[in-house]
């Protein structure tokens, strides 16, 4: 079985797999989307969509961290 990453932004699988992207908080972003994120400007056609997907990555990680901290915090 081959495991291949799927980009959280464009939802595509890179042709060369994992070597064509990065992981951010356990979510894969392909090189093409990484470049697009670096160059997108407010007001661009896909700006709001990209911001929302980045928020999903951030919120997913924070909810996992908060669950762990709340579960293991003792007063």
JOPEKA-V489277 format. One record per backbone hydrogen bond with DSSP energy under -1.0 kcal/mol. CO is the residue of the C=O (numbers start at 1). NH is the residue of the N-H. If there is no record, write none. Layout:
CO;NH  CO;NH
//
This chain:
7;11  12;7  14;17  17;20  20;31  22;29  24;27  27;24  28;8  29;22  30;34  31;35  32;36  33;37  34;38  35;39  36;40  41;44  44;47  46;50  47;51  48;52  49;53  50;54  51;55  52;56  53;57  54;58  55;59  56;60  57;61  58;62  59;63  60;64  61;65  62;66  63;67  64;68  65;69  66;70  67;71  68;72  69;73
//
